[in-house]
Amino acid sequence: SSTKTTDSLKTVTRREMYAVIDRMISELDRRFTDNEVQLAACDTIFPGSPNFLNFELMTPLAKQFGLNLSIDSDKLKPQIAVISEMLKGIKVETAEDILQLLWPMKSAFPDAVRFFQLVLTLPVSSAQAKRSFSSMKRVKNYLRSTMSQQRLTNLCLLSFECELCDTLLGDLTPLVDKFAEMKDRKLNLVM
């Protein structure tokens, strides 16, 4: 009887496990299949990719964001052709290297530079935005409900970039001493 119960529990947990795995697979398919064209376009700027500087794959993304970013896909095609010829003798490892190489010549390759900037700045996920809202929730709580927009912005920025603040500020003792020397306080704070 106990063997039957154990076997039935294993069957239930296997079923549940397969249901979870099926759900994960379907979610991955849903997220990445809908964006397959955009992902293929993003892949075109990376030197290690087999689709490196493939204009046909770039076109949908260039047309999608072209109006907002002034990317003319008709002008992009010859620019990409010239860039691919130009890069044949140059060893580049990342898309950032290519953008740095093109930056001084951005007047000659305006659409290509904008396309590279677009792909390099597209957010991969919404996790950073969600973290920002979570941080804002901590900063603006019911105790701090009446603060100016500028103060809220500054506090949120400090909260987002706390590691950078720690690195920049390091030891706060000189900063506190300078603040204490600026103006006489009503209370004498002596340690």
C-alpha positions in Angstrom: 0.0 0.0 0.0 2.8 2.4 0.8 4.6 1.5 -2.4 1.4 2.4 -4.4 1.2 5.8 -2.6 4.8 6.5 -3.3 4.4 5.6 -7.0 1.3 7.8 -7.3 3.2 10.7 -5.6 6.0 10.3 -8.1 3.5 10.3 -11.0 1.9 13.5 -9.7 5.2 15.3 -9.2 6.4 14.1 -12.7 3.1 15.4 -14.2 3.5 18.7 -12.4 7.2 18.9 -13.4 6.3 18.3 -17.0 3.5 20.9 -16.8 6.0 23.4 -15.5 8.5 22.6 -18.2 5.8 22.8 -20.9 4.8 26.2 -19.6 8.4 27.4 -19.6 8.9 26.2 -23.2 5.7 27.8 -24.4 6.5 31.0 -22.7 10.0 31.1 -24.3 8.5 30.3 -27.7 5.9 33.1 -27.2 8.5 35.7 -26.2 11.1 35.0 -28.8 9.0 33.9 -31.7 7.1 37.1 -31.8 10.3 39.0 -31.9 12.3 36.8 -34.2 12.6 39.4 -36.9 13.8 42.1 -34.5 16.3 39.7 -32.9 17.6 38.7 -36.3 18.1 42.4 -37.2 19.9 42.9 -33.9 22.2 40.0 -34.7 23.4 41.8 -37.9 25.7 44.3 -36.1 27.8 41.7 -34.2 31.0 40.7 -36.0 30.9 37.1 -34.9 27.5 36.5 -36.3 26.9 34.6 -39.6 24.4 37.4 -40.4 26.9 40.2 -39.9 25.9 43.3 -41.9 23.2 41.4 -43.8 21.0 44.3 -45.1 17.9 42.1 -45.8 17.7 41.2 -42.1 18.3 44.8 -41.0 15.5 46.2 -43.1 12.4 45.4 -40.9 14.0 47.0 -37.8 15.2 50.0 -39.8 11.7 50.5 -41.2 10.0 49.9 -37.8 12.1 52.6 -36.1 13.0 54.6 -39.2 10.5 57.4 -38.8 11.3 58.1 -35.2 15.1 57.9 -35.6 15.4 59.2 -39.2 16.8 56.0 -40.6 16.3 55.9 -44.3 16.5 52.2 -45.3 17.2 53.2 -49.0 20.3 55.1 -47.9 21.2 52.5 -45.3 21.8 49.8 -48.0 24.8 51.5 -49.7 26.2 52.6 -46.4 26.2 49.0 -45.1 27.9 47.9 -48.4 30.7 50.5 -48.0 31.1 49.6 -44.3 31.4 45.9 -45.0 34.1 46.6 -47.6 35.8 48.9 -45.2 35.9 46.4 -42.4 37.4 43.6 -44.5 41.0 44.6 -43.6 40.2 45.6 -40.0 39.9 43.3 -37.0 36.9 44.2 -34.9 35.5 42.2 -32.1 32.4 43.9 -30.9 29.6 46.1 -32.3 30.8 48.9 -30.0 34.2 48.8 -31.7 32.5 49.3 -35.1 30.5 52.2 -33.7 33.6 53.8 -32.4 35.2 53.3 -35.8 32.2 54.9 -37.5 31.7 57.7 -35.1 34.2 60.1 -36.6 32.6 59.4 -40.0 29.0 59.8 -38.9 28.3 62.4 -41.5 29.2 59.8 -44.2 27.2 57.0 -42.5 24.4 58.7 -40.6 21.8 55.9 -41.1 24.2 53.2 -40.3 25.4 55.0 -37.1 21.8 55.5 -36.0 21.0 51.8 -36.7 24.0 50.7 -34.6 23.0 53.0 -31.8 19.4 51.7 -32.0 20.4 48.1 -31.7 22.9 48.8 -28.9 20.4 50.7 -26.9 17.3 48.5 -27.3 16.4 47.1 -23.9 16.6 43.3 -23.7 14.0 43.0 -21.0 11.8 45.2 -18.8 13.6 44.1 -15.6 15.5 47.4 -15.2 12.3 49.4 -15.6 10.6 47.2 -13.0 13.5 47.6 -10.6 13.2 51.4 -11.1 9.6 51.4 -10.1 10.3 49.1 -7.1 13.0 51.5 -6.0 10.7 54.5 -6.4 8.1 52.7 -4.2 10.7 52.5 -1.5 11.8 56.2 -1.9 8.3 57.7 -2.1 6.4 56.1 0.7 3.5 57.4 2.7 5.9 59.3 5.0 7.4 61.1 2.0 4.3 61.7 0.0 4.7 65.5 -0.3 8.0 66.1 -2.0 8.9 68.0 -5.1 9.5 66.3 -8.4 13.1 67.3 -8.5 13.8 65.9 -5.0 12.0 62.6 -5.9 14.0 62.4 -9.1 17.3 63.0 -7.2 16.5 60.5 -4.5 15.5 57.8 -7.0 18.7 58.4 -9.0 20.7 58.0 -5.8 18.7 54.8 -5.0 19.3 53.3 -8.5 23.0 54.1 -8.5 23.8 53.3 -4.9 26.9 51.3 -5.9 28.2 54.2 -7.9 27.5 56.6 -5.0 29.4 54.4 -2.6 32.3 54.3 -5.0 32.3 58.1 -5.6 31.8 59.1 -2.0 33.7 56.5 -0.2 34.5 58.1 3.2 31.8 60.7 4.1 33.7 62.3 7.0 35.2 65.2 5.0 31.8 65.9 3.4 30.1 66.0 6.8 32.9 68.2 8.3 32.5 70.7 5.4 28.8 70.8 5.9 29.2 71.4 9.6 31.6 74.3 9.0 29.3 76.0 6.5 26.9 77.5 9.1 26.6 77.7 12.8 23.9 75.3 14.1 21.7 75.9 17.1 22.9 72.6 18.6 26.6 72.1 19.2 27.3 68.6 17.8 30.5 67.6 19.6 31.7 64.0 19.7 
